[in-house]
Amino acid sequence: MKGFIKGLLVGSTIGGLVSLFTTQKPGNKTRQALKQQVKQTTQKIADVKDSYQNVQLQQQKLAQTVQTVVPKFQEGLEKDLEKFEFQAKPRIERINQQLATLSKHLETFKSRS
């Protein structure tokens, strides 16, 4: 960010000096144009600084929101997973019993063949 502002200042200064030395305007008009250029550059720097500060503020707000929301979401997800496991456990046991029964039947069938 600092490099950008320095670049903006250097570029504006060089641009102002080039226009100062290459124009055919009288000194009074040149000074007014230079003042205008400096004023515009100062305003642009202030705008960039404000935008940067706004981004930092929004980043802080986002971090606070994440710190608040994520733990609650994780807690809810863990509770849902526990409920699912509790409900699924008897079903899985029944499925395993049925698989064991099927395996026994297949072994019996194979031994008869």
Salt bridges, closest charged atoms under 4 A:
GLU75 OE2 - LYS79 NZ 3.40
